[in-house]
Protein backbone atom coordinates (compact mmCIF):
# COMPACT_ATOMS: atom_id res chain seq x y z
CA UNK A 1 0.00 0.00 0.00
CA UNK A 2 1.57 3.36 -0.99
CA UNK A 3 2.28 5.90 1.72
CA UNK A 4 -0.23 8.75 1.88
CA UNK A 5 0.21 12.36 2.93
CA UNK A 6 -1.94 11.64 6.00
CA UNK A 7 0.07 8.72 7.36
CA UNK A 8 3.77 8.35 6.62
CA UNK A 9 5.63 5.68 8.53
CA UNK A 10 8.67 7.88 9.21
CA UNK A 11 6.44 10.41 10.99
CA UNK A 12 5.02 7.91 13.50
CA UNK A 13 7.74 5.28 13.79
CA UNK A 14 11.28 6.54 14.36
CA UNK A 15 14.11 4.48 12.79
CA UNK A 16 15.91 4.32 16.13
CA UNK A 17 12.81 2.75 17.70
CA UNK A 18 12.86 -0.01 15.08
CA UNK A 19 16.53 -0.67 15.78
CA UNK A 20 15.92 -0.82 19.54
CA UNK A 21 13.00 -3.28 19.16
CA UNK A 22 14.56 -5.43 16.43
CA UNK A 23 16.04 -8.06 18.82
CA UNK A 24 12.71 -8.69 20.55
CA UNK A 25 9.50 -10.64 19.99
CA UNK A 26 6.18 -10.10 21.73
CA UNK A 27 5.34 -13.58 22.99
CA UNK A 28 2.13 -14.95 24.44
CA UNK A 29 2.08 -16.02 28.09
CA UNK A 30 -1.08 -18.06 27.65
CA UNK A 31 -1.93 -20.77 25.15
CA UNK A 32 -3.56 -19.01 22.21
CA UNK A 33 -6.14 -20.06 19.68
CA UNK A 34 -5.70 -19.58 15.98
CA UNK A 35 -5.56 -21.16 12.56
CA UNK A 36 -2.44 -19.78 10.92
CA UNK A 37 1.09 -21.04 11.38
CA UNK A 38 3.00 -18.77 13.71
CA UNK A 39 5.16 -18.59 16.82
CA UNK A 40 2.70 -19.10 19.70
CA UNK A 41 1.48 -22.32 21.29
CA UNK A 42 -2.04 -23.45 20.41
CA UNK A 43 -4.37 -25.69 22.43
CA UNK A 44 -5.19 -27.67 19.31
CA UNK A 45 -3.23 -30.89 19.10
CA UNK A 46 -1.66 -31.79 15.79
CA UNK A 47 1.52 -32.92 14.12
CA UNK A 48 3.36 -29.63 14.04
CA UNK A 49 6.59 -28.27 15.50
CA UNK A 50 6.82 -28.45 19.30
CA UNK A 51 6.61 -31.82 21.10
CA UNK A 52 3.88 -31.88 23.74
CA UNK A 53 3.31 -35.37 25.16
CA UNK A 54 2.81 -39.08 24.50
CA UNK A 55 -0.43 -40.99 24.35
CA UNK A 56 -0.98 -44.71 24.03
CA UNK A 57 -1.36 -46.09 20.52
CA UNK A 58 -4.84 -47.15 19.38
CA UNK A 59 -5.64 -49.03 16.16
CA UNK A 60 -5.96 -46.62 13.27
CA UNK A 61 -3.25 -44.17 14.41
CA UNK A 62 -0.65 -43.23 11.82
CA UNK A 63 2.36 -45.50 12.46
CA UNK A 64 4.85 -42.86 11.37
CA UNK A 65 4.21 -41.02 14.65
CA UNK A 66 5.09 -44.00 16.85
CA UNK A 67 7.90 -43.35 19.31
CA UNK A 68 10.16 -46.35 18.71
CA UNK A 69 12.57 -45.34 21.47
CA UNK A 70 9.80 -45.61 24.04
CA UNK A 71 8.76 -48.94 22.51
CA UNK A 72 12.33 -50.22 22.83
CA UNK A 73 12.43 -49.32 26.53
CA UNK A 74 8.93 -50.36 27.57
CA UNK A 75 7.66 -52.73 24.88
CA UNK A 76 4.58 -50.47 24.65
CA UNK A 77 3.34 -48.44 21.70
CA UNK A 78 3.01 -44.67 22.19
CA UNK A 79 2.19 -41.88 19.73
CA UNK A 80 4.04 -38.57 19.82
CA UNK A 81 1.72 -35.57 20.16
CA UNK A 82 2.71 -32.02 19.32
CA UNK A 83 1.56 -28.51 20.02
CA UNK A 84 0.59 -26.54 16.98
CA UNK A 85 2.20 -23.17 16.64
CA UNK A 86 -0.28 -20.42 15.87
CA UNK A 87 -0.73 -16.69 15.61
CA UNK A 88 -1.47 -14.29 18.44
CA UNK A 89 -4.30 -11.78 18.38
CA UNK A 90 -3.06 -8.49 19.85
CA UNK A 91 -5.57 -5.79 20.67
CA UNK A 92 -4.31 -2.31 21.48
CA UNK A 93 -6.60 -0.40 23.87
CA UNK A 94 -5.64 3.27 23.69
CA UNK A 95 -7.08 5.82 26.13
CA UNK A 96 -8.34 8.97 24.40
CA UNK A 97 -9.99 10.55 27.44
CA UNK A 98 -9.44 14.24 28.16
CA UNK A 99 -6.66 13.70 30.71
CA UNK A 100 -4.54 12.20 27.92
CA UNK A 101 -4.39 15.63 26.25
CA UNK A 102 -1.96 16.91 28.91
CA UNK A 103 1.65 17.53 27.98
CA UNK A 104 4.54 19.76 29.09
CA UNK A 105 7.09 18.99 26.37
CA UNK A 106 7.25 20.70 22.99
CA UNK A 107 6.09 18.41 20.23
CA UNK A 108 8.88 16.33 18.72
CA UNK A 109 10.33 17.33 15.35
CA UNK A 110 9.03 15.44 12.31
CA UNK A 111 6.15 13.99 14.36
CA UNK A 112 3.04 13.40 12.27
CA UNK A 113 0.81 14.72 15.03
CA UNK A 114 -2.49 13.90 16.69
CA UNK A 115 -5.55 15.99 17.34
CA UNK A 116 -4.21 16.57 20.88
CA UNK A 117 -0.75 17.85 19.90
CA UNK A 118 -2.04 19.96 17.01
CA UNK A 119 -4.05 22.12 19.42
CA UNK A 120 -1.21 23.24 21.70
CA UNK A 121 1.93 22.09 19.82
CA UNK A 122 2.80 19.97 22.86
CA UNK A 123 3.83 16.31 23.13
CA UNK A 124 0.84 14.95 25.02
CA UNK A 125 0.27 11.66 26.77
CA UNK A 126 -1.94 10.69 23.83
CA UNK A 127 0.91 11.39 21.39
CA UNK A 128 3.18 9.14 23.45
CA UNK A 129 0.46 6.49 23.52
CA UNK A 130 0.13 6.77 19.73
CA UNK A 131 3.90 6.33 19.28
CA UNK A 132 3.84 3.29 21.59
CA UNK A 133 0.85 1.78 19.77
CA UNK A 134 2.49 2.40 16.39
CA UNK A 135 5.69 0.62 17.48
CA UNK A 136 3.87 -2.36 19.00
CA UNK A 137 1.54 -2.72 16.02
CA UNK A 138 4.51 -2.75 13.66
CA UNK A 139 6.34 -5.35 15.79
CA UNK A 140 3.33 -7.67 15.98
CA UNK A 141 2.44 -7.39 12.30
CA UNK A 142 6.07 -8.04 11.41
CA UNK A 143 5.93 -11.32 13.35
CA UNK A 144 2.73 -12.19 11.44
CA UNK A 145 0.27 -11.73 14.29
CA UNK A 146 -3.14 -10.12 13.91
CA UNK A 147 -3.52 -6.67 15.46
CA UNK A 148 -6.65 -4.71 16.28
CA UNK A 149 -7.27 -1.29 17.82
CA UNK A 150 -9.78 -0.03 20.37
CA UNK A 151 -9.80 3.68 21.21
CA UNK A 152 -11.83 4.60 24.26
CA UNK A 153 -12.84 7.26 26.74
CA UNK A 154 -16.16 6.82 28.55
CA UNK A 155 -16.99 4.18 25.92
CA UNK A 156 -15.43 2.61 22.85
CA UNK A 157 -15.10 5.38 20.25
CA UNK A 158 -13.14 3.60 17.51
CA UNK A 159 -12.70 -0.08 16.77
CA UNK A 160 -10.49 -1.54 14.03
CA UNK A 161 -10.96 -5.27 13.65
CA UNK A 162 -8.02 -7.62 14.10
CA UNK A 163 -6.07 -8.26 10.93
CA UNK A 164 -2.59 -9.10 9.74
CA UNK A 165 -3.28 -7.77 6.26
CA UNK A 166 -1.09 -5.33 4.45
CA UNK A 167 -2.20 -1.81 5.25
CA UNK A 168 -3.35 -2.63 8.80
CA UNK A 169 -0.54 -0.58 10.36
CA UNK A 170 -1.59 2.56 8.49
CA UNK A 171 -5.24 1.99 9.34
CA UNK A 172 -4.32 1.86 13.03
CA UNK A 173 -2.04 4.89 12.99
CA UNK A 174 -4.39 6.83 10.74
CA UNK A 175 -7.22 6.31 13.21
CA UNK A 176 -5.07 7.39 16.17
CA UNK A 177 -3.71 10.49 14.43
CA UNK A 178 -7.19 11.93 13.95
CA UNK A 179 -8.87 10.70 17.12
CA UNK A 180 -10.50 13.41 19.28
CA UNK A 181 -9.12 13.37 22.85
CA UNK A 182 -12.05 14.23 25.07
CA UNK A 183 -14.63 12.98 27.59
CA UNK A 184 -14.07 11.19 30.87
CA UNK A 185 -12.68 7.69 31.36
CA UNK A 186 -14.91 4.72 32.12
CA UNK A 187 -12.54 1.76 32.05
CA UNK A 188 -15.00 -0.75 33.46
CA UNK A 189 -17.69 0.06 30.91
CA UNK A 190 -15.14 -0.11 28.10
CA UNK A 191 -13.83 -3.46 29.36
CA UNK A 192 -17.34 -4.93 29.27
CA UNK A 193 -17.92 -3.56 25.76
CA UNK A 194 -14.66 -4.97 24.43
CA UNK A 195 -14.95 -8.40 26.04
CA UNK A 196 -18.45 -8.70 24.63
CA UNK A 197 -16.93 -8.64 21.15
CA UNK A 198 -13.93 -10.97 21.67
CA UNK A 199 -14.49 -14.72 21.62
CA UNK A 200 -10.98 -16.19 21.48
CA UNK A 201 -8.16 -15.60 23.91
CA UNK A 202 -5.96 -12.63 23.05
CA UNK A 203 -3.27 -10.32 24.35
CA UNK A 204 -4.65 -6.90 25.31
CA UNK A 205 -2.24 -3.99 25.64
CA UNK A 206 -3.86 -1.17 27.61
CA UNK A 207 -2.14 2.16 26.94
CA UNK A 208 -3.48 4.78 29.33
CA UNK A 209 -2.56 7.21 32.09
CA UNK A 210 -4.64 4.94 34.38
CA UNK A 211 -5.72 7.92 36.48
CA UNK A 212 -8.61 5.85 37.71
CA UNK A 213 -9.76 4.49 41.05
CA UNK A 214 -7.54 1.42 41.69
CA UNK A 215 -10.64 -0.62 42.57
CA UNK A 216 -12.06 0.07 39.10
CA UNK A 217 -8.76 -1.03 37.56
CA UNK A 218 -8.85 -4.20 39.68
CA UNK A 219 -12.42 -5.01 38.58
CA UNK A 220 -11.51 -4.41 34.95
CA UNK A 221 -8.44 -6.66 35.06
CA UNK A 222 -10.42 -9.34 36.91
CA UNK A 223 -12.75 -9.54 33.90
CA UNK A 224 -9.83 -10.03 31.52
CA UNK A 225 -8.40 -12.69 33.81
CA UNK A 226 -11.73 -14.51 34.11
CA UNK A 227 -11.90 -14.72 30.31
CA UNK A 228 -8.32 -16.08 30.30
CA UNK A 229 -6.84 -13.20 28.33
CA UNK A 230 -3.32 -11.86 28.76
CA UNK A 231 -2.81 -8.16 29.52
CA UNK A 232 0.04 -5.67 29.42
CA UNK A 233 -0.61 -2.32 31.13
CA UNK A 234 1.46 0.63 29.93
CA UNK A 235 0.85 3.72 32.03
CA UNK A 236 1.56 7.03 30.26
CA UNK A 237 2.46 9.91 32.60
CA UNK A 238 3.97 13.29 31.81
CA UNK A 239 7.16 14.18 33.68
CA UNK A 240 5.42 17.03 35.46
CA UNK A 241 2.83 14.56 36.74
CA UNK A 242 5.65 12.38 38.03
CA UNK A 243 7.85 15.12 39.51
CA UNK A 244 5.51 18.11 40.08
CA UNK A 245 8.22 20.68 39.45
CA UNK A 246 5.89 23.69 39.39
CA UNK A 247 7.13 26.59 41.50
CA UNK A 248 4.63 29.43 41.23
CA UNK A 249 1.03 29.66 42.51
CA UNK A 250 -1.32 29.14 39.59
CA UNK A 251 -4.78 27.85 38.71
CA UNK A 252 -4.88 24.07 38.11
CA UNK A 253 -7.71 22.77 35.93
CA UNK A 254 -9.07 19.22 35.99
CA UNK A 255 -9.26 17.98 32.40
CA UNK A 256 -12.17 15.63 33.03
CA UNK A 257 -14.57 18.02 34.73
CA UNK A 258 -12.93 18.17 38.17
CA UNK A 259 -13.04 21.97 38.21
CA UNK A 260 -10.50 24.78 38.64
CA UNK A 261 -8.45 25.40 41.77
CA UNK A 262 -5.72 27.96 42.50
CA UNK A 263 -2.94 26.42 44.58
CA UNK A 264 0.65 26.92 45.69
CA UNK A 265 2.40 23.83 44.25
CA UNK A 266 5.35 24.15 46.62
CA UNK A 267 3.05 23.62 49.60
CA UNK A 268 1.50 20.51 48.05
CA UNK A 269 4.49 18.93 46.34
CA UNK A 270 5.47 16.44 49.05
CA UNK A 271 1.91 15.22 49.63
CA UNK A 272 1.28 15.07 45.88
CA UNK A 273 4.39 12.97 45.20
CA UNK A 274 3.45 10.58 48.00
CA UNK A 275 -0.05 10.18 46.52
CA UNK A 276 1.33 9.52 43.04
CA UNK A 277 3.82 6.98 44.38
CA UNK A 278 1.04 5.16 46.24
CA UNK A 279 -1.14 5.09 43.14
CA UNK A 280 1.63 3.73 40.90
CA UNK A 281 2.51 1.08 43.47
CA UNK A 282 -1.12 0.02 43.82
CA UNK A 283 -1.72 -0.22 40.07
CA UNK A 284 1.46 -2.27 39.71
CA UNK A 285 0.44 -4.53 42.61
CA UNK A 286 -3.01 -5.14 41.13
CA UNK A 287 -1.60 -5.98 37.70
CA UNK A 288 0.97 -8.39 39.10
CA UNK A 289 -1.63 -10.07 41.31
CA UNK A 290 -3.39 -11.22 38.11
CA UNK A 291 -0.11 -12.27 36.47
CA UNK A 292 -0.20 -9.32 34.06
CA UNK A 293 2.71 -7.10 33.02
CA UNK A 294 2.85 -3.45 34.07
CA UNK A 295 5.20 -0.60 33.23
CA UNK A 296 5.04 3.14 33.88
CA UNK A 297 6.37 5.35 31.07
CA UNK A 298 7.65 8.93 31.34
CA UNK A 299 6.42 10.69 28.19
CA UNK A 300 9.59 12.81 28.07
CA UNK A 301 11.65 9.65 27.51
CA UNK A 302 12.06 7.89 24.11
CA UNK A 303 9.63 5.09 23.31
CA UNK A 304 12.17 2.49 22.12
CA UNK A 305 14.24 1.81 25.27
CA UNK A 306 11.15 1.60 27.50
CA UNK A 307 9.41 -0.90 25.20
CA UNK A 308 12.62 -2.90 24.80
CA UNK A 309 12.80 -3.19 28.60
CA UNK A 310 9.16 -4.34 28.79
CA UNK A 311 9.65 -6.97 26.08
CA UNK A 312 12.96 -8.24 27.49
CA UNK A 313 11.53 -8.60 31.00
CA UNK A 314 8.41 -10.34 29.66
CA UNK A 315 10.38 -12.83 27.58
CA UNK A 316 12.64 -13.68 30.53
CA UNK A 317 9.57 -14.42 32.68
CA UNK A 318 8.05 -16.61 29.95
CA UNK A 319 11.29 -18.59 29.58
CA UNK A 320 11.54 -19.09 33.33
CA UNK A 321 7.93 -20.29 33.55
CA UNK A 322 8.57 -22.85 30.79
CA UNK A 323 11.66 -24.15 32.57
CA UNK A 324 9.87 -24.45 35.90
Residue pairs with C-beta under 8 A, 6 or more apart in sequence:
1 166
1 167
1 170
3 9
3 170
4 170
6 174
6 177
7 112
7 170
7 173
7 174
7 177
8 112
9 169
9 170
10 110
11 110
11 111
11 112
11 113
12 111
12 112
12 130
12 131
12 134
12 173
12 177
13 131
13 134
13 135
13 138
14 131
14 302
14 303
14 304
16 302
16 304
17 131
17 135
17 302
17 303
17 304
17 307
18 135
18 138
19 304
20 304
20 305
20 307
20 308
21 135
21 139
21 304
21 307
21 308
21 311
23 308
24 139
24 308
24 311
24 312
24 315
25 39
25 139
25 143
25 311
25 315
26 88
26 90
26 136
26 139
26 140
26 143
26 145
26 203
26 311
26 314
27 39
27 40
27 88
27 314
27 315
27 318
28 40
28 41
28 88
28 203
28 230
29 203
29 230
29 291
29 314
29 317
29 318
29 321
30 201
30 228
30 229
30 230
31 41
31 42
31 43
31 201
32 40
32 41
32 42
32 86
32 87
32 88
32 89
32 200
32 201
32 202
32 203
33 42
33 43
33 44
33 86
33 200
33 201
34 40
34 42
34 86
34 87
34 88
34 89
34 200
35 86
35 87
36 86
36 87
36 144
36 164
37 48
37 84
37 85
37 86
37 87
38 85
38 86
38 87
38 88
38 143
38 144
38 145
39 85
39 87
39 88
39 143
39 144
40 85
40 86
40 87
40 88
40 145
41 50
41 83
41 84
41 85
41 86
42 83
42 84
42 85
42 86
44 84
44 86
45 52
45 81
45 82
45 83
45 84
46 82
46 84
47 65
47 82
48 82
48 83
48 84
48 85
49 82
49 83
49 84
49 85
50 82
50 83
50 85
51 80
51 81
51 82
51 83
52 81
52 82
52 83
53 81
54 67
54 70
54 78
54 79
54 80
54 81
55 78
55 79
55 81
56 76
56 77
56 78
56 79
57 66
57 77
57 78
57 79
61 79
62 79
65 79
65 80
66 77
66 78
66 79
66 80
67 78
67 79
67 80
70 76
70 78
71 77
71 78
87 144
87 145
87 146
87 164
88 140
88 145
88 146
88 202
88 203
89 145
89 146
89 147
89 148
89 162
89 200
89 201
89 202
89 203
90 136
90 137
90 140
90 145
90 146
90 147
90 148
90 162
90 202
90 203
90 205
91 147
91 148
91 149
91 150
91 162
91 194
91 198
91 202
91 203
91 204
91 205
92 133
92 136
92 137
92 147
92 148
92 149
92 150
92 172
92 205
92 207
93 150
93 152
93 190
93 194
93 204
93 205
93 206
93 207
93 208
94 126
94 129
94 130
94 133
94 149
94 150
94 151
94 152
94 176
94 179
94 207
94 208
95 126
95 129
95 152
95 153
95 185
95 206
95 207
95 208
95 209
95 210
95 236
96 126
96 151
96 152
96 153
96 157
96 179
96 180
96 181
96 182
97 152
97 153
97 154
97 181
97 182
97 183
97 184
97 185
97 208
97 256
98 153
98 181
98 182
98 183
98 184
98 255
98 256
99 125
99 185
99 209
99 211
99 255
99 256
100 116
100 124
100 125
100 126
100 129
100 181
100 208
100 209
100 236
101 116
101 119
101 124
101 125
101 126
101 181
101 182
101 255
102 124
102 125
102 238
102 241
102 255
103 116
103 117
103 120
103 122
103 123
103 124
103 125
103 127
103 238
103 299
104 122
104 238
104 239
104 240
104 300
105 122
105 123
105 238
105 239
105 299
105 300
106 121
106 122
106 123
107 113
107 117
107 121
107 122
107 123
107 127
108 123
111 117
111 123
111 127
112 173
112 177
113 127
113 177
114 124
114 126
114 127
114 130
114 176
114 177
114 178
114 179
114 181
115 177
115 178
115 179
115 180
115 181
116 124
116 126
116 127
116 181
117 123
117 124
117 126
117 127
123 299
123 300
124 181
124 238
124 299
125 209
125 236
125 237
125 238
125 299
126 179
126 181
127 299
128 236
128 297
128 299
128 303
129 176
129 207
129 208
129 234
129 236
130 173
130 176
130 177
131 303
132 207
132 234
132 236
132 297
132 303
132 307
133 149
133 172
133 173
133 176
133 205
133 207
134 169
134 172
134 173
134 176
135 303
135 304
135 307
136 205
136 307
137 147
137 149
137 168
137 169
137 172
137 173
138 169
140 146
140 147
141 147
141 164
141 168
141 169
144 164
145 164
146 162
146 163
146 164
147 162
147 163
147 164
147 168
147 169
147 172
148 159
148 160
148 161
148 162
148 163
149 158
149 159
149 160
149 171
149 172
149 175
149 176
150 156
150 158
150 159
150 160
150 190
150 194
151 157
151 158
151 159
151 175
151 176
151 179
152 185
152 187
152 190
152 194
153 182
153 183
153 184
153 185
153 186
154 183
154 184
154 185
154 186
154 189
154 190
155 186
155 189
155 190
155 193
156 190
156 193
156 194
157 179
157 180
158 175
158 179
159 197
160 168
160 171
160 172
160 175
162 202
183 256
184 256
184 257
185 208
185 211
185 212
185 256
187 208
187 212
187 216
187 217
187 220
188 216
188 219
188 220
191 220
191 223
191 224
192 223
194 204
195 223
195 224
195 227
195 229
198 227
198 229
201 227
201 228
201 229
201 230
202 229
202 230
203 229
203 230
203 231
203 232
204 224
204 229
204 230
204 231
204 232
205 231
205 232
205 234
206 231
206 232
206 233
206 234
207 234
207 236
208 233
208 234
208 235
208 236
209 235
209 236
209 237
209 241
210 217
210 233
210 235
210 283
214 279
214 282
214 283
214 286
217 283
217 286
218 286
221 231
221 233
221 286
221 287
221 290
221 292
222 290
224 231
224 290
224 292
225 231
225 290
225 291
225 292
230 292
231 287
231 290
231 292
231 293
232 292
232 293
232 294
232 295
232 310
232 314
233 283
233 287
233 292
233 293
233 294
233 295
234 295
234 297
234 310
235 280
235 283
235 294
235 295
235 296
235 297
236 297
236 299
237 296
237 297
237 298
237 299
238 298
238 299
238 300
239 245
239 298
239 299
239 300
240 246
241 276
242 276
242 298
243 273
244 265
244 268
244 269
244 272
244 273
244 276
246 265
246 266
246 269
247 265
247 266
248 265
249 262
249 263
249 264
249 265
250 262
250 263
250 265
251 260
251 261
251 262
252 260
252 261
252 262
252 263
253 259
253 260
254 260
265 272
280 296
283 294
284 294
284 296
287 293
287 294
288 294
293 310
293 313
293 314
295 306
295 309
295 310
297 303
297 306
298 306
